[in-house]
């Protein structure tokens, strides 16, 4: 396994800048995610690491080797494509052996490595089948086995689960995590699926317009986004305009249409005063009481325990079994999304009081 280092990597197609000066250090053995919407540059970046695209500028190192200009076959990377790219006329075993034969290994060694790779992905009993005789999840396992058969120092995964149904995606997430942990191979995984990244990554970046906008562990990026884009892209959130009205140590008091709120969670480069945006995740809003009117009828206040209270009216409920999603109207214009596990039954129009801890009120940089 090897670390991967990118310095000022850039890719231009005509007048379009697909990747714009990306710097990354990916630790050896990490499962690292490049996450972002379509067109953000994540797949182009992966293809440059793989050697299928040449950078317009910057450098790429795998371990101690500068591979910026090396062809793909000399980089010691294994690639799993979104389409799997299996040879339809070959058996599972022949597909897995293909890369080893290209490398001109001895027959006995090829058989050993194919057996090892098929056992790793639990596909030994299907070795004689053709790809069209396999399910999507089984084809994905074969593609993984082929990429791992020659023991690459870096494994590259390009949207590997996008063609699977929801149940298979969840199953294959666990399998990919198991395989990466078992081998300790450095893995770079491209996806636009936030749940894949949050559930699997050791470390990750969120990309936008060819740039890295934030990097960190999944929990860090989800609970402490630094911008409206990251907050909104990584799951559901409530974005609220606010004005900083004061501070007390790490606590900032905010004036909003939902009333006075307290925050102890700020992004870098947030101003000391003036107008800002705050992010509150729907699951961070707790239903304190419902169906009992209180004064004032709308708005909120910050309590001594740094729990802010917001009052409004329940607009509607979407019941999902183990949880419910509420829409709560606050004041004239604000509608908050609220998630509650083991939900209570409430009628639309009910008065509702919500609480939010100061650490869950996140001030954003932009």
Buried (B, 14 or more C-beta within 10 A) or exposed (E): BBBBBBBEBBBBEEEEBBBBBBEBEBEBBBBBBBBBEEBBBBBBBBBBBBBBBEBBBBBBBBBEBEBBEBEBEEBBBBBBBBEBEBEEEBBBBBBBBBBBEEEEBEEEEBBEBBBBBBEBBBBBEBBEBBBEEBEBBBBBBBBBBBBBBBEBBBBBBBBBBBBBEEEBBBBBBEBBBEBBEEBEBBBBBBBBBBEBBBEBBBBBBBBBBBBBBBBBEBEEBBBBBBBBBBBBBBBEBBEBEBEBEEBEEEBBBBBBBBBBBBBBBBBEEBEEEEEBBBBBBBBBBBBEBBEEEEEEEBBBBBEEEBBBBBBBBBBEBEEEEEEBBBBBBBBEEBEBBBBBEEBEEBEEEBBBBBBBBBBBBBBBBE
